């Protein structure tokens, strides 16, 4: 059933019955579309689709995959994030960057905004916040118990951070 519903990653046609041999996620209607997409974009996104898998699971309990996904996301936003963090630190003092999104870690870590069915991931975006520990306590911890449980570790990391490195 999944094969019949998949959309070609290259041209958008159905049915897309051929799959990428490396990630087993990207679907294509023909060999020509597969070759074209490999050259155009899939070559660079294949590893992120392999990590996400055909079911686009949430990676819970898979710390290594989660770490890879977070690194991929940061690699794409670091140009903006680093300059923003430097400016905010000089204005507000010591703090940390906090990324927020309405999409899952899996969806955000994909290099191409297409799900495992070949359909576009709509409104994939991230909000970048810079928070001091005081703001974290006042705005985040009061409403989110799970975030409050990491407060001590987070405070220690913020205090230990060496800006010169």
PyMOL commands that place a pseudoatom at each C-alpha (Angstrom):
pseudoatom trace, name=CA, resn=UNK, resi=1, chain=A, elem=C, hetatm=0, pos=[0.000, 0.000, 0.000]
pseudoatom trace, name=CA, resn=UNK, resi=2, chain=A, elem=C, hetatm=0, pos=[2.850, 2.430, 0.812]
pseudoatom trace, name=CA, resn=UNK, resi=3, chain=A, elem=C, hetatm=0, pos=[4.353, 1.895, -2.664]
pseudoatom trace, name=CA, resn=UNK, resi=4, chain=A, elem=C, hetatm=0, pos=[1.063, 2.831, -4.366]
pseudoatom trace, name=CA, resn=UNK, resi=5, chain=A, elem=C, hetatm=0, pos=[0.714, 6.057, -2.367]
pseudoatom trace, name=CA, resn=UNK, resi=6, chain=A, elem=C, hetatm=0, pos=[4.280, 7.290, -2.687]
pseudoatom trace, name=CA, resn=UNK, resi=7, chain=A, elem=C, hetatm=0, pos=[4.914, 10.327, -4.865]
pseudoatom trace, name=CA, resn=UNK, resi=8, chain=A, elem=C, hetatm=0, pos=[8.003, 10.566, -7.076]
pseudoatom trace, name=CA, resn=UNK, resi=9, chain=A, elem=C, hetatm=0, pos=[10.602, 12.685, -5.272]
pseudoatom trace, name=CA, resn=UNK, resi=10, chain=A, elem=C, hetatm=0, pos=[11.673, 14.153, -8.596]
pseudoatom trace, name=CA, resn=UNK, resi=11, chain=A, elem=C, hetatm=0, pos=[8.549, 14.869, -10.674]
pseudoatom trace, name=CA, resn=UNK, resi=12, chain=A, elem=C, hetatm=0, pos=[5.682, 14.346, -8.203]
pseudoatom trace, name=CA, resn=UNK, resi=13, chain=A, elem=C, hetatm=0, pos=[3.886, 11.653, -10.217]
pseudoatom trace, name=CA, resn=UNK, resi=14, chain=A, elem=C, hetatm=0, pos=[2.255, 8.535, -8.850]
pseudoatom trace, name=CA, resn=UNK, resi=15, chain=A, elem=C, hetatm=0, pos=[2.806, 5.655, -8.595]
pseudoatom trace, name=CA, resn=UNK, resi=16, chain=A, elem=C, hetatm=0, pos=[6.417, 5.860, -7.498]
pseudoatom trace, name=CA, resn=UNK, resi=17, chain=A, elem=C, hetatm=0, pos=[7.442, 2.238, -7.087]
pseudoatom trace, name=CA, resn=UNK, resi=18, chain=A, elem=C, hetatm=0, pos=[11.235, 2.420, -7.260]
pseudoatom trace, name=CA, resn=UNK, resi=19, chain=A, elem=C, hetatm=0, pos=[13.145, 3.229, -4.050]
pseudoatom trace, name=CA, resn=UNK, resi=20, chain=A, elem=C, hetatm=0, pos=[16.610, 4.578, -3.393]
pseudoatom trace, name=CA, resn=UNK, resi=21, chain=A, elem=C, hetatm=0, pos=[18.890, 1.616, -2.645]
pseudoatom trace, name=CA, resn=UNK, resi=22, chain=A, elem=C, hetatm=0, pos=[20.741, 3.507, 0.113]
pseudoatom trace, name=CA, resn=UNK, resi=23, chain=A, elem=C, hetatm=0, pos=[18.006, 5.095, 2.225]
pseudoatom trace, name=CA, resn=UNK, resi=24, chain=A, elem=C, hetatm=0, pos=[15.038, 2.957, 1.098]
pseudoatom trace, name=CA, resn=UNK, resi=25, chain=A, elem=C, hetatm=0, pos=[12.829, 6.041, 1.504]
pseudoatom trace, name=CA, resn=UNK, resi=26, chain=A, elem=C, hetatm=0, pos=[13.017, 8.228, -1.605]
pseudoatom trace, name=CA, resn=UNK, resi=27, chain=A, elem=C, hetatm=0, pos=[10.584, 6.904, -4.218]
pseudoatom trace, name=CA, resn=UNK, resi=28, chain=A, elem=C, hetatm=0, pos=[10.705, 7.404, -7.983]
pseudoatom trace, name=CA, resn=UNK, resi=29, chain=A, elem=C, hetatm=0, pos=[8.480, 6.679, -10.932]
pseudoatom trace, name=CA, resn=UNK, resi=30, chain=A, elem=C, hetatm=0, pos=[11.424, 5.860, -13.226]
pseudoatom trace, name=CA, resn=UNK, resi=31, chain=A, elem=C, hetatm=0, pos=[15.159, 5.386, -13.313]
pseudoatom trace, name=CA, resn=UNK, resi=32, chain=A, elem=C, hetatm=0, pos=[15.503, 8.703, -15.170]
pseudoatom trace, name=CA, resn=UNK, resi=33, chain=A, elem=C, hetatm=0, pos=[13.782, 10.554, -12.314]
pseudoatom trace, name=CA, resn=UNK, resi=34, chain=A, elem=C, hetatm=0, pos=[15.980, 8.790, -9.771]
pseudoatom trace, name=CA, resn=UNK, resi=35, chain=A, elem=C, hetatm=0, pos=[19.199, 9.753, -11.577]
pseudoatom trace, name=CA, resn=UNK, resi=36, chain=A, elem=C, hetatm=0, pos=[17.983, 13.326, -12.085]
pseudoatom trace, name=CA, resn=UNK, resi=37, chain=A, elem=C, hetatm=0, pos=[17.023, 13.703, -8.402]
pseudoatom trace, name=CA, resn=UNK, resi=38, chain=A, elem=C, hetatm=0, pos=[20.298, 12.129, -7.227]
pseudoatom trace, name=CA, resn=UNK, resi=39, chain=A, elem=C, hetatm=0, pos=[22.285, 14.734, -9.118]
pseudoatom trace, name=CA, resn=UNK, resi=40, chain=A, elem=C, hetatm=0, pos=[19.998, 17.611, -8.143]
pseudoatom trace, name=CA, resn=UNK, resi=41, chain=A, elem=C, hetatm=0, pos=[19.453, 17.050, -4.406]
pseudoatom trace, name=CA, resn=UNK, resi=42, chain=A, elem=C, hetatm=0, pos=[19.050, 13.509, -3.088]
pseudoatom trace, name=CA, resn=UNK, resi=43, chain=A, elem=C, hetatm=0, pos=[22.797, 12.857, -2.990]
pseudoatom trace, name=CA, resn=UNK, resi=44, chain=A, elem=C, hetatm=0, pos=[23.090, 15.361, -0.139]
pseudoatom trace, name=CA, resn=UNK, resi=45, chain=A, elem=C, hetatm=0, pos=[19.858, 14.380, 1.647]
pseudoatom trace, name=CA, resn=UNK, resi=46, chain=A, elem=C, hetatm=0, pos=[20.056, 10.582, 1.382]
pseudoatom trace, name=CA, resn=UNK, resi=47, chain=A, elem=C, hetatm=0, pos=[21.704, 10.145, 4.794]
pseudoatom trace, name=CA, resn=UNK, resi=48, chain=A, elem=C, hetatm=0, pos=[19.018, 12.185, 6.552]
pseudoatom trace, name=CA, resn=UNK, resi=49, chain=A, elem=C, hetatm=0, pos=[16.291, 10.048, 4.955]
pseudoatom trace, name=CA, resn=UNK, resi=50, chain=A, elem=C, hetatm=0, pos=[18.135, 6.871, 5.957]
pseudoatom trace, name=CA, resn=UNK, resi=51, chain=A, elem=C, hetatm=0, pos=[18.213, 8.156, 9.551]
pseudoatom trace, name=CA, resn=UNK, resi=52, chain=A, elem=C, hetatm=0, pos=[14.502, 9.078, 9.464]
pseudoatom trace, name=CA, resn=UNK, resi=53, chain=A, elem=C, hetatm=0, pos=[13.410, 5.796, 7.884]
pseudoatom trace, name=CA, resn=UNK, resi=54, chain=A, elem=C, hetatm=0, pos=[10.294, 5.115, 5.870]
pseudoatom trace, name=CA, resn=UNK, resi=55, chain=A, elem=C, hetatm=0, pos=[7.976, 5.624, 8.834]
pseudoatom trace, name=CA, resn=UNK, resi=56, chain=A, elem=C, hetatm=0, pos=[9.619, 8.929, 9.867]
pseudoatom trace, name=CA, resn=UNK, resi=57, chain=A, elem=C, hetatm=0, pos=[9.664, 7.777, 13.501]
pseudoatom trace, name=CA, resn=UNK, resi=58, chain=A, elem=C, hetatm=0, pos=[10.364, 10.173, 16.321]
pseudoatom trace, name=CA, resn=UNK, resi=59, chain=A, elem=C, hetatm=0, pos=[13.719, 8.548, 17.231]
pseudoatom trace, name=CA, resn=UNK, resi=60, chain=A, elem=C, hetatm=0, pos=[12.761, 8.343, 20.926]
pseudoatom trace, name=CA, resn=UNK, resi=61, chain=A, elem=C, hetatm=0, pos=[15.265, 6.251, 22.825]
pseudoatom trace, name=CA, resn=UNK, resi=62, chain=A, elem=C, hetatm=0, pos=[17.810, 6.485, 19.997]
pseudoatom trace, name=CA, resn=UNK, resi=63, chain=A, elem=C, hetatm=0, pos=[20.214, 9.051, 21.430]
pseudoatom trace, name=CA, resn=UNK, resi=64, chain=A, elem=C, hetatm=0, pos=[22.830, 8.696, 18.691]
pseudoatom trace, name=CA, resn=UNK, resi=65, chain=A, elem=C, hetatm=0, pos=[20.288, 9.358, 15.925]
pseudoatom trace, name=CA, resn=UNK, resi=66, chain=A, elem=C, hetatm=0, pos=[18.832, 12.268, 17.886]
pseudoatom trace, name=CA, resn=UNK, resi=67, chain=A, elem=C, hetatm=0, pos=[22.295, 13.791, 18.283]
pseudoatom trace, name=CA, resn=UNK, resi=68, chain=A, elem=C, hetatm=0, pos=[22.921, 13.451, 14.514]
pseudoatom trace, name=CA, resn=UNK, resi=69, chain=A, elem=C, hetatm=0, pos=[19.571, 15.083, 13.755]
pseudoatom trace, name=CA, resn=UNK, resi=70, chain=A, elem=C, hetatm=0, pos=[20.224, 18.003, 16.128]
pseudoatom trace, name=CA, resn=UNK, resi=71, chain=A, elem=C, hetatm=0, pos=[23.670, 18.510, 14.586]
pseudoatom trace, name=CA, resn=UNK, resi=72, chain=A, elem=C, hetatm=0, pos=[22.164, 18.551, 11.070]
pseudoatom trace, name=CA, resn=UNK, resi=73, chain=A, elem=C, hetatm=0, pos=[19.648, 21.198, 12.119]
pseudoatom trace, name=CA, resn=UNK, resi=74, chain=A, elem=C, hetatm=0, pos=[22.299, 23.324, 13.800]
pseudoatom trace, name=CA, resn=UNK, resi=75, chain=A, elem=C, hetatm=0, pos=[24.569, 23.070, 10.741]
pseudoatom trace, name=CA, resn=UNK, resi=76, chain=A, elem=C, hetatm=0, pos=[21.804, 24.662, 8.664]
pseudoatom trace, name=CA, resn=UNK, resi=77, chain=A, elem=C, hetatm=0, pos=[20.995, 27.498, 11.092]
pseudoatom trace, name=CA, resn=UNK, resi=78, chain=A, elem=C, hetatm=0, pos=[24.447, 28.226, 12.534]
pseudoatom trace, name=CA, resn=UNK, resi=79, chain=A, elem=C, hetatm=0, pos=[25.135, 31.142, 10.168]
pseudoatom trace, name=CA, resn=UNK, resi=80, chain=A, elem=C, hetatm=0, pos=[22.184, 32.990, 11.709]
pseudoatom trace, name=CA, resn=UNK, resi=81, chain=A, elem=C, hetatm=0, pos=[22.376, 31.469, 15.173]
pseudoatom trace, name=CA, resn=UNK, resi=82, chain=A, elem=C, hetatm=0, pos=[25.981, 32.389, 15.932]
pseudoatom trace, name=CA, resn=UNK, resi=83, chain=A, elem=C, hetatm=0, pos=[25.642, 36.055, 15.001]
pseudoatom trace, name=CA, resn=UNK, resi=84, chain=A, elem=C, hetatm=0, pos=[22.349, 36.255, 16.908]
pseudoatom trace, name=CA, resn=UNK, resi=85, chain=A, elem=C, hetatm=0, pos=[23.889, 34.636, 20.002]
pseudoatom trace, name=CA, resn=UNK, resi=86, chain=A, elem=C, hetatm=0, pos=[26.889, 36.986, 19.979]
pseudoatom trace, name=CA, resn=UNK, resi=87, chain=A, elem=C, hetatm=0, pos=[24.646, 40.039, 19.723]
pseudoatom trace, name=CA, resn=UNK, resi=88, chain=A, elem=C, hetatm=0, pos=[22.223, 38.852, 22.408]
pseudoatom trace, name=CA, resn=UNK, resi=89, chain=A, elem=C, hetatm=0, pos=[25.049, 37.887, 24.783]
pseudoatom trace, name=CA, resn=UNK, resi=90, chain=A, elem=C, hetatm=0, pos=[26.569, 41.345, 24.466]
pseudoatom trace, name=CA, resn=UNK, resi=91, chain=A, elem=C, hetatm=0, pos=[23.162, 42.911, 25.185]
pseudoatom trace, name=CA, resn=UNK, resi=92, chain=A, elem=C, hetatm=0, pos=[21.607, 40.570, 27.766]
pseudoatom trace, name=CA, resn=UNK, resi=93, chain=A, elem=C, hetatm=0, pos=[24.584, 38.761, 29.261]
pseudoatom trace, name=CA, resn=UNK, resi=94, chain=A, elem=C, hetatm=0, pos=[25.285, 35.060, 29.622]
pseudoatom trace, name=CA, resn=UNK, resi=95, chain=A, elem=C, hetatm=0, pos=[22.604, 32.769, 28.241]
pseudoatom trace, name=CA, resn=UNK, resi=96, chain=A, elem=C, hetatm=0, pos=[21.916, 30.078, 25.650]
pseudoatom trace, name=CA, resn=UNK, resi=97, chain=A, elem=C, hetatm=0, pos=[20.188, 29.473, 22.335]
pseudoatom trace, name=CA, resn=UNK, resi=98, chain=A, elem=C, hetatm=0, pos=[16.864, 27.682, 22.368]
pseudoatom trace, name=CA, resn=UNK, resi=99, chain=A, elem=C, hetatm=0, pos=[15.430, 26.303, 19.113]
pseudoatom trace, name=CA, resn=UNK, resi=100, chain=A, elem=C, hetatm=0, pos=[11.694, 25.764, 18.903]
pseudoatom trace, name=CA, resn=UNK, resi=101, chain=A, elem=C, hetatm=0, pos=[9.610, 24.211, 16.123]
pseudoatom trace, name=CA, resn=UNK, resi=102, chain=A, elem=C, hetatm=0, pos=[6.127, 22.850, 15.577]
pseudoatom trace, name=CA, resn=UNK, resi=103, chain=A, elem=C, hetatm=0, pos=[7.595, 19.912, 13.613]
pseudoatom trace, name=CA, resn=UNK, resi=104, chain=A, elem=C, hetatm=0, pos=[9.269, 16.784, 14.945]
pseudoatom trace, name=CA, resn=UNK, resi=105, chain=A, elem=C, hetatm=0, pos=[13.019, 16.411, 15.224]
pseudoatom trace, name=CA, resn=UNK, resi=106, chain=A, elem=C, hetatm=0, pos=[12.842, 13.936, 12.323]
pseudoatom trace, name=CA, resn=UNK, resi=107, chain=A, elem=C, hetatm=0, pos=[10.972, 16.338, 10.015]
pseudoatom trace, name=CA, resn=UNK, resi=108, chain=A, elem=C, hetatm=0, pos=[13.261, 19.245, 10.875]
pseudoatom trace, name=CA, resn=UNK, resi=109, chain=A, elem=C, hetatm=0, pos=[16.425, 17.229, 10.305]
pseudoatom trace, name=CA, resn=UNK, resi=110, chain=A, elem=C, hetatm=0, pos=[15.584, 16.276, 6.718]
pseudoatom trace, name=CA, resn=UNK, resi=111, chain=A, elem=C, hetatm=0, pos=[17.750, 18.212, 4.264]
pseudoatom trace, name=CA, resn=UNK, resi=112, chain=A, elem=C, hetatm=0, pos=[14.864, 18.438, 1.790]
pseudoatom trace, name=CA, resn=UNK, resi=113, chain=A, elem=C, hetatm=0, pos=[11.404, 19.466, 2.955]
pseudoatom trace, name=CA, resn=UNK, resi=114, chain=A, elem=C, hetatm=0, pos=[9.755, 16.241, 1.714]
pseudoatom trace, name=CA, resn=UNK, resi=115, chain=A, elem=C, hetatm=0, pos=[8.346, 13.484, 3.918]
pseudoatom trace, name=CA, resn=UNK, resi=116, chain=A, elem=C, hetatm=0, pos=[8.966, 9.787, 3.311]
pseudoatom trace, name=CA, resn=UNK, resi=117, chain=A, elem=C, hetatm=0, pos=[6.016, 9.716, 0.903]
pseudoatom trace, name=CA, resn=UNK, resi=118, chain=A, elem=C, hetatm=0, pos=[7.573, 12.399, -1.304]
pseudoatom trace, name=CA, resn=UNK, resi=119, chain=A, elem=C, hetatm=0, pos=[5.049, 15.043, -0.256]
pseudoatom trace, name=CA, resn=UNK, resi=120, chain=A, elem=C, hetatm=0, pos=[6.176, 18.482, 0.947]
pseudoatom trace, name=CA, resn=UNK, resi=121, chain=A, elem=C, hetatm=0, pos=[6.590, 19.121, 4.657]
pseudoatom trace, name=CA, resn=UNK, resi=122, chain=A, elem=C, hetatm=0, pos=[4.469, 22.259, 5.041]
pseudoatom trace, name=CA, resn=UNK, resi=123, chain=A, elem=C, hetatm=0, pos=[5.505, 25.189, 7.242]
pseudoatom trace, name=CA, resn=UNK, resi=124, chain=A, elem=C, hetatm=0, pos=[8.789, 23.704, 8.365]
pseudoatom trace, name=CA, resn=UNK, resi=125, chain=A, elem=C, hetatm=0, pos=[10.397, 26.460, 10.378]
pseudoatom trace, name=CA, resn=UNK, resi=126, chain=A, elem=C, hetatm=0, pos=[12.291, 27.082, 13.564]
pseudoatom trace, name=CA, resn=UNK, resi=127, chain=A, elem=C, hetatm=0, pos=[12.127, 29.884, 16.091]
pseudoatom trace, name=CA, resn=UNK, resi=128, chain=A, elem=C, hetatm=0, pos=[15.440, 30.864, 17.574]
pseudoatom trace, name=CA, resn=UNK, resi=129, chain=A, elem=C, hetatm=0, pos=[15.413, 32.236, 21.110]
pseudoatom trace, name=CA, resn=UNK, resi=130, chain=A, elem=C, hetatm=0, pos=[18.228, 33.519, 23.261]
pseudoatom trace, name=CA, resn=UNK, resi=131, chain=A, elem=C, hetatm=0, pos=[17.426, 33.080, 26.942]
pseudoatom trace, name=CA, resn=UNK, resi=132, chain=A, elem=C, hetatm=0, pos=[19.171, 34.055, 30.131]
pseudoatom trace, name=CA, resn=UNK, resi=133, chain=A, elem=C, hetatm=0, pos=[18.655, 31.702, 33.083]
pseudoatom trace, name=CA, resn=UNK, resi=134, chain=A, elem=C, hetatm=0, pos=[16.269, 34.249, 34.612]
pseudoatom trace, name=CA, resn=UNK, resi=135, chain=A, elem=C, hetatm=0, pos=[14.140, 34.259, 31.454]
pseudoatom trace, name=CA, resn=UNK, resi=136, chain=A, elem=C, hetatm=0, pos=[14.284, 30.460, 31.335]
pseudoatom trace, name=CA, resn=UNK, resi=137, chain=A, elem=C, hetatm=0, pos=[12.955, 30.272, 34.897]
pseudoatom trace, name=CA, resn=UNK, resi=138, chain=A, elem=C, hetatm=0, pos=[10.241, 32.881, 34.374]
pseudoatom trace, name=CA, resn=UNK, resi=139, chain=A, elem=C, hetatm=0, pos=[9.024, 31.873, 30.911]
pseudoatom trace, name=CA, resn=UNK, resi=140, chain=A, elem=C, hetatm=0, pos=[9.797, 28.201, 30.349]
pseudoatom trace, name=CA, resn=UNK, resi=141, chain=A, elem=C, hetatm=0, pos=[10.031, 26.421, 33.696]
pseudoatom trace, name=CA, resn=UNK, resi=142, chain=A, elem=C, hetatm=0, pos=[6.803, 27.805, 35.112]
pseudoatom trace, name=CA, resn=UNK, resi=143, chain=A, elem=C, hetatm=0, pos=[4.762, 26.195, 32.296]
pseudoatom trace, name=CA, resn=UNK, resi=144, chain=A, elem=C, hetatm=0, pos=[6.793, 23.103, 31.432]
pseudoatom trace, name=CA, resn=UNK, resi=145, chain=A, elem=C, hetatm=0, pos=[7.718, 20.615, 34.137]
pseudoatom trace, name=CA, resn=UNK, resi=146, chain=A, elem=C, hetatm=0, pos=[9.958, 18.550, 31.825]
pseudoatom trace, name=CA, resn=UNK, resi=147, chain=A, elem=C, hetatm=0, pos=[12.017, 21.619, 30.952]
pseudoatom trace, name=CA, resn=UNK, resi=148, chain=A, elem=C, hetatm=0, pos=[12.284, 22.479, 34.638]
pseudoatom trace, name=CA, resn=UNK, resi=149, chain=A, elem=C, hetatm=0, pos=[13.880, 19.089, 35.350]
pseudoatom trace, name=CA, resn=UNK, resi=150, chain=A, elem=C, hetatm=0, pos=[16.951, 19.973, 33.258]
pseudoatom trace, name=CA, resn=UNK, resi=151, chain=A, elem=C, hetatm=0, pos=[17.422, 23.404, 34.824]
pseudoatom trace, name=CA, resn=UNK, resi=152, chain=A, elem=C, hetatm=0, pos=[20.343, 22.454, 37.089]
pseudoatom trace, name=CA, resn=UNK, resi=153, chain=A, elem=C, hetatm=0, pos=[22.323, 20.802, 34.279]
pseudoatom trace, name=CA, resn=UNK, resi=154, chain=A, elem=C, hetatm=0, pos=[21.562, 23.680, 31.916]
pseudoatom trace, name=CA, resn=UNK, resi=155, chain=A, elem=C, hetatm=0, pos=[22.663, 26.291, 34.457]
pseudoatom trace, name=CA, resn=UNK, resi=156, chain=A, elem=C, hetatm=0, pos=[25.933, 24.423, 35.003]
pseudoatom trace, name=CA, resn=UNK, resi=157, chain=A, elem=C, hetatm=0, pos=[26.603, 24.296, 31.244]
pseudoatom trace, name=CA, resn=UNK, resi=158, chain=A, elem=C, hetatm=0, pos=[25.844, 27.999, 30.800]
pseudoatom trace, name=CA, resn=UNK, resi=159, chain=A, elem=C, hetatm=0, pos=[28.175, 28.902, 33.673]
pseudoatom trace, name=CA, resn=UNK, resi=160, chain=A, elem=C, hetatm=0, pos=[30.988, 26.637, 32.396]
pseudoatom trace, name=CA, resn=UNK, resi=161, chain=A, elem=C, hetatm=0, pos=[30.816, 27.852, 28.792]
pseudoatom trace, name=CA, resn=UNK, resi=162, chain=A, elem=C, hetatm=0, pos=[34.084, 29.442, 27.712]
pseudoatom trace, name=CA, resn=UNK, resi=163, chain=A, elem=C, hetatm=0, pos=[33.427, 32.248, 25.217]
pseudoatom trace, name=CA, resn=UNK, resi=164, chain=A, elem=C, hetatm=0, pos=[37.071, 32.330, 24.147]
pseudoatom trace, name=CA, resn=UNK, resi=165, chain=A, elem=C, hetatm=0, pos=[37.002, 28.756, 22.766]
for i in range(1, 165): cmd.bond("trace and resi %d" % i, "trace and resi %d" % (i + 1))
show_as sticks, trace
zoom trace
